[in-house]
Structures are given as C-alpha cells and as structure tokens.
Amino acid sequence: MKLITEEIESVEIITEEKNGKQTLYIRGPFLQAEIANRNGRYYPLSVLSREVEKYNEGFISKGRALGELGHPNGPTVNLDRVSHMITSLTCEGNNFIGKAKILDTPMGNIAKSLLGEGVKLGVSSRGVGSLIEKNGIKYIGDDFMLATAADIVADPSAPDAFIEGIMEGKDWVWDGGILKEMNASYIQKKVNKISTTKKIDEKTKLKLFGEYLLNL
C-alpha cells in the first residue's frame, strides 16, 4: 500500500468565544470524492463514506482525531507535532466538511500565529491504499484506509484540492497489527539480482520479504 496525501485550500477561520475564552477553528472541505483531481486521482464516494464513518466512530467521537502542523512522512500522528483536533466531519454532496480546533500546543500556537498574520494555510488528509490506473486516472482502491482527516499545511490548491502525490519509493505493510514502512527499492534490487539467474518462485519472494522485516 502507498501513503497518499491530498491537500485542500478552501478552509475558513472561525473564532468562537465561551466563558470569555476565544478558541480558533478552521472549517472547510477536508475530503472530496467523485472527481478526478489535478494529480489524476479519483476517490469513490463509497470508499470515503466508509472510511469517514470509521474515523468518526474511532477517533472524532472519542476526542482522538488529531492532526499535525506540516507534512509528516508516514500515516501515524506524531504527538510532539500535534496542532489541532478534528471535532466534526460530515458529508455534504461529494465533499466531507470538517471542523478542527486549534490547540494550545507548541505547533498549535505556531498555526495561530501564522493565521493571525494572514498566512494562507490549508489542510491535507493522509491515508494508505492501492491505486488502479484506468485511462490516465488513478482510482483509489477499496483497500484505502483513512489515517488522518486533516493536517495543517502551506501552499495548497486544486479543483478544490491540490494533490501532493504518492511517496513512490515507499510501501506500507501490516505486520503484527502495526503499519510499517517498507522500502520497495530494497526488495526490488534483490529481485532483479536473482531474476538474472533463475525464475523467482513464491517461496523466494516470501523469503525476501521476511528478510526485509528483520532489518526494520
């Protein structure tokens, strides 16, 4: 599976006041379906609806839907970089409208300062899954899993969204219930070396994969 990120720029800044304390929020379309974006990716509505439902149940409803400031290079959330908490994510047509509370963390305070100075920020979702290419369009596979609905990023743009792209040299695999990064080029080099002398059978492929995991 590949790490897939999508950036969206059309978010608005909201300030809410309660008991004399002001809280900053961002709101807008965090995810989009049924449209081929500029990077040629297409998310079926059925896939995103399923993943958003899981995300709402497993993260938002439990106060665990956190996001980072900047672009992480993996699907997991780094607690030392958390800047906000997603408080809602609902479907409106083919868009999923999200709302996130900017937190009083070091990264959250940086985000507040940037927004206060008029810096244009957007959001970026993260997920892992496969791509199926047809007629120049990369369709997101049914195995797609939403990891984070929104990180805060700079320089976004797109149909409503700008696609950051897949980290082509990396794959992500499940190992003992944990999602681990796998360097695809490592195994590919071994495969190419062996294939020059003999046909590779499934047993050899599994051996190569196991060898890589031992070196993580």
Secondary structure, DSSP 8 states (H G I E B T S, - for coil): -EEEEEEE---EEEEEEETTEEEEEEEEEEEE-SSB-TTSEE--HHHHHHHHHHHHHHTGGGT--EEEBS--SSSS--GGGEEEEEEEEEEETTEEEEEEEE-SSHHHHHHHHHHHTT--EEEEEEEEE-EEEETTEEEE-TT-EEEEEEEEEES--SSSEEE----TTEEEEEETTEEEEEEHHHHHHHHHHHHTTS---HHHHHHHHHHHHHT-
